[in-house]
Amino acid sequence: MHVQQYLLDHSQIQDTLKRMVCFPIHAPLRPSQSSSTEVNREKYYGFDSHQLEICRKEAFASEIAIDYTQVFGGSPETHTTDSIVKSWEGLWTKITIASHALSNILPQLSLNQYHDDKKPDAVHVDMNIDVYLVRDEPDGKQVTANARARMAIEVVRQGTKEGENPWRVSKMVVHKVSADGFVSPLISELHVS
């Protein structure tokens, strides 16, 4: 039974992180694009698909500690889910398309954490993230930006209905590896007021 719970937690943590930002392959790049096949809107994921309500309901804890200090200085800050979602919604006035690719998602889980009826309530996760952004300019041209970062994430188990994914992001620390294009000025606008 412990192995099953370990594997379930491992999978659900990865699912939570993907719901936060990733865009499913089969969906149109822009919400206004039509597709020859009907896309189930419930399958959309978080930021990349403009479905930030998914972040609020299925990815974020009620409070999130965010540390972008290695990207643009300042100090770590703690925000409510609502303030983060509002800030991220504002980014869509500055970009046209976003695509996040998560890789090397490594939840720090061990079978030793599962004994008797005990299971972890918080887990540290390391991962890589590649970001591709497009911005339509007034002259009709498109400007692109690429960024690569290493992230340290904390997820917590929160009360949900039986059978639902209980893991929510409670902390994000971004370690910038590289960036080009307009991404650096855009990242500085992620500050939540």
NUVEX-365083 format. One line per field, with one value per residue (C-alpha): residue number from 1; y, x, z. Coordinates in Angstrom, 2 decimals, always signed. Layout:
% NUVEX-365083
resi (NUM | ...)
py (Y | ...)
px (X | ...)
pz (Z | ...)
***
This chain:
% NUVEX-365083
resi (1 | 2 | 3 | 4 | 5 | 6 | 7 | 8 | 9 | 10 | 11 | 12 | 13 | 14 | 15 | 16 | 17 | 18 | 19 | 20 | 21 | 22 | 23 | 24 | 25 | 26 | 27 | 28 | 29 | 30 | 31 | 32 | 33 | 34 | 35 | 36 | 37 | 38 | 39 | 40 | 41 | 42 | 43 | 44 | 45 | 46 | 47 | 48 | 49 | 50 | 51 | 52 | 53 | 54 | 55 | 56 | 57 | 58 | 59 | 60 | 61 | 62 | 63 | 64 | 65 | 66 | 67 | 68 | 69 | 70 | 71 | 72 | 73 | 74 | 75 | 76 | 77 | 78 | 79 | 80 | 81 | 82 | 83 | 84 | 85 | 86 | 87 | 88 | 89 | 90 | 91 | 92 | 93 | 94 | 95 | 96 | 97 | 98 | 99 | 100 | 101 | 102 | 103 | 104 | 105 | 106 | 107 | 108 | 109 | 110 | 111 | 112 | 113 | 114 | 115 | 116 | 117 | 118 | 119 | 120 | 121 | 122 | 123 | 124 | 125 | 126 | 127 | 128 | 129 | 130 | 131 | 132 | 133 | 134 | 135 | 136 | 137 | 138 | 139 | 140 | 141 | 142 | 143 | 144 | 145 | 146 | 147 | 148 | 149 | 150 | 151 | 152 | 153 | 154 | 155 | 156 | 157 | 158 | 159 | 160 | 161 | 162 | 163 | 164 | 165 | 166 | 167 | 168 | 169 | 170 | 171 | 172 | 173 | 174 | 175 | 176 | 177 | 178 | 179 | 180 | 181 | 182 | 183 | 184 | 185 | 186 | 187 | 188 | 189 | 190 | 191 | 192 | 193)
py (+0.00 | +2.43 | +1.97 | +2.79 | +5.99 | +6.98 | +6.53 | +8.33 | +11.31 | +11.44 | +11.53 | +13.99 | +16.45 | +16.48 | +16.97 | +19.97 | +21.65 | +21.08 | +22.45 | +25.64 | +26.66 | +24.10 | +24.13 | +20.82 | +19.85 | +19.33 | +22.77 | +25.83 | +28.30 | +31.22 | +31.02 | +32.69 | +30.08 | +27.52 | +23.90 | +21.24 | +19.09 | +20.28 | +20.88 | +20.16 | +23.46 | +21.55 | +19.96 | +23.34 | +24.08 | +27.27 | +30.18 | +29.16 | +28.71 | +31.81 | +29.53 | +31.07 | +29.82 | +26.40 | +27.88 | +29.23 | +26.03 | +23.20 | +24.39 | +27.10 | +26.89 | +29.74 | +31.56 | +31.31 | +32.40 | +33.63 | +34.31 | +35.96 | +37.60 | +35.75 | +37.04 | +40.73 | +41.36 | +42.46 | +40.02 | +36.98 | +37.83 | +35.93 | +36.51 | +35.21 | +33.07 | +35.89 | +38.43 | +36.02 | +35.18 | +38.90 | +39.64 | +36.78 | +37.87 | +41.28 | +39.70 | +38.77 | +42.48 | +42.27 | +38.90 | +37.07 | +33.47 | +31.66 | +28.12 | +26.54 | +23.20 | +21.54 | +18.90 | +16.94 | +17.26 | +15.68 | +15.47 | +14.76 | +11.76 | +8.61 | +5.40 | +6.02 | +8.87 | +6.36 | +4.20 | +3.10 | +5.55 | +8.42 | +10.19 | +13.50 | +16.73 | +18.86 | +17.99 | +19.89 | +19.63 | +20.62 | +21.13 | +22.85 | +25.18 | +26.49 | +29.44 | +30.69 | +33.97 | +35.86 | +39.46 | +41.02 | +44.49 | +47.38 | +47.15 | +43.55 | +41.91 | +39.40 | +39.59 | +36.42 | +35.69 | +32.55 | +31.83 | +28.84 | +28.49 | +26.01 | +26.14 | +24.99 | +24.39 | +23.45 | +21.66 | +20.94 | +18.43 | +20.28 | +18.88 | +17.84 | +15.38 | +11.73 | +10.88 | +14.47 | +15.65 | +17.19 | +18.81 | +22.62 | +24.93 | +26.90 | +28.21 | +29.00 | +29.97 | +30.82 | +30.43 | +32.04 | +30.17 | +32.20 | +34.64 | +36.50 | +38.73 | +40.86 | +38.39 | +40.23 | +43.42 | +41.30 | +39.23 | +42.40 | +43.05 | +39.86 | +41.75 | +41.61 | +44.89)
px (+0.00 | +2.85 | +4.32 | +0.97 | +0.58 | +4.18 | +3.61 | +0.24 | +1.77 | +4.67 | +2.28 | -0.15 | +2.62 | +3.77 | +0.18 | -0.25 | +2.87 | +1.77 | -1.71 | -0.09 | +1.44 | +1.62 | -0.32 | -1.60 | -0.22 | -3.63 | -5.07 | -4.91 | -2.12 | -4.49 | -7.93 | -9.42 | -7.99 | -10.47 | -9.52 | -10.80 | -11.43 | -13.33 | -11.07 | -12.46 | -11.87 | -11.62 | -8.40 | -6.71 | -4.02 | -3.36 | -1.36 | -0.47 | -4.11 | -5.46 | -7.27 | -5.98 | -8.96 | -7.28 | -4.28 | -6.57 | -8.56 | -6.18 | -2.58 | -2.07 | -2.25 | -4.13 | -0.82 | +2.30 | +5.81 | +7.52 | +11.23 | +12.36 | +15.38 | +17.91 | +16.09 | +15.61 | +16.66 | +14.36 | +13.29 | +11.00 | +7.32 | +4.24 | +0.97 | -2.55 | -3.70 | -5.97 | -3.12 | -0.92 | -3.72 | -4.49 | -0.81 | -0.52 | -3.74 | -2.14 | +0.74 | -1.65 | -1.81 | +1.93 | +2.22 | +0.26 | +1.42 | +3.13 | +4.46 | +6.09 | +7.87 | +8.64 | +11.36 | +13.31 | +10.49 | +12.01 | +9.73 | +11.87 | +9.82 | +11.09 | +9.33 | +10.74 | +8.22 | +5.37 | +4.83 | +1.83 | -0.85 | +1.60 | +2.38 | +4.13 | +2.13 | +4.79 | +7.28 | +10.18 | +10.36 | +13.21 | +12.53 | +13.65 | +11.39 | +11.76 | +9.57 | +8.76 | +6.84 | +5.47 | +4.31 | +2.46 | +3.81 | +1.65 | +3.43 | +2.20 | +5.53 | +6.03 | +8.79 | +9.87 | +11.60 | +13.07 | +14.05 | +15.37 | +15.28 | +15.73 | +12.93 | +12.65 | +9.00 | +7.24 | +3.92 | +1.55 | -1.22 | -4.51 | -7.91 | -9.80 | -12.54 | -11.56 | -10.07 | -9.00 | -5.42 | -4.55 | -1.20 | -0.92 | +2.04 | +2.95 | +6.41 | +8.34 | +12.00 | +13.29 | +16.97 | +17.47 | +19.81 | +19.41 | +17.06 | +16.88 | +14.45 | +12.00 | +11.69 | +13.87 | +11.73 | +8.59 | +9.78 | +10.25 | +6.52 | +5.69 | +5.94 | +2.60 | +1.42)
pz (+0.00 | +0.76 | -2.72 | -4.31 | -2.27 | -3.04 | -6.79 | -6.63 | -4.78 | -7.24 | -10.20 | -8.63 | -7.73 | -11.34 | -12.49 | -10.16 | -11.55 | -15.14 | -14.43 | -13.18 | -16.52 | -19.31 | -22.54 | -23.91 | -27.32 | -28.93 | -28.07 | -30.35 | -29.48 | -29.12 | -27.51 | -30.62 | -33.00 | -34.20 | -34.53 | -36.87 | -33.81 | -30.79 | -27.80 | -24.35 | -22.48 | -19.18 | -20.46 | -20.76 | -18.24 | -16.28 | -17.57 | -21.13 | -22.08 | -20.30 | -17.85 | -14.63 | -12.68 | -12.92 | -11.10 | -8.40 | -7.91 | -8.82 | -8.51 | -5.87 | -2.09 | -0.39 | +0.16 | -1.98 | -1.11 | -4.28 | -4.58 | -7.83 | -6.16 | -8.32 | -11.39 | -10.51 | -6.92 | -4.15 | -1.49 | -1.27 | -0.87 | +0.25 | -1.60 | -1.71 | -4.59 | -5.75 | -5.96 | -7.94 | -10.37 | -10.83 | -11.52 | -14.03 | -15.76 | -16.28 | -18.17 | -20.99 | -21.90 | -22.66 | -24.41 | -27.08 | -26.67 | -23.83 | -23.79 | -20.75 | -20.89 | -17.57 | -17.35 | -14.78 | -12.26 | -9.16 | -6.09 | -3.03 | -1.95 | -0.32 | +0.65 | +4.14 | +4.49 | +4.25 | +7.30 | +9.29 | +8.16 | +7.76 | +4.50 | +3.81 | +4.02 | +2.28 | -0.45 | -2.03 | -5.83 | -8.15 | -11.84 | -15.01 | -16.94 | -20.48 | -21.46 | -24.95 | -25.25 | -28.27 | -28.32 | -31.26 | -32.01 | -33.33 | -36.71 | -37.12 | -36.38 | -33.63 | -31.05 | -29.24 | -25.98 | -24.49 | -20.92 | -19.04 | -15.27 | -12.47 | -9.94 | -6.36 | -5.51 | -2.30 | -2.54 | +0.34 | +0.77 | +1.23 | +2.05 | -1.05 | -1.84 | -1.95 | -5.32 | -6.13 | -6.39 | -2.98 | -3.89 | -4.16 | -4.78 | -1.65 | -2.59 | -5.79 | -6.00 | -9.49 | -10.38 | -13.81 | -16.12 | -19.33 | -21.06 | -24.36 | -26.21 | -24.25 | -21.36 | -18.82 | -18.76 | -18.73 | -15.77 | -13.75 | -14.17 | -12.28 | -9.00 | -7.28 | -5.82)
***
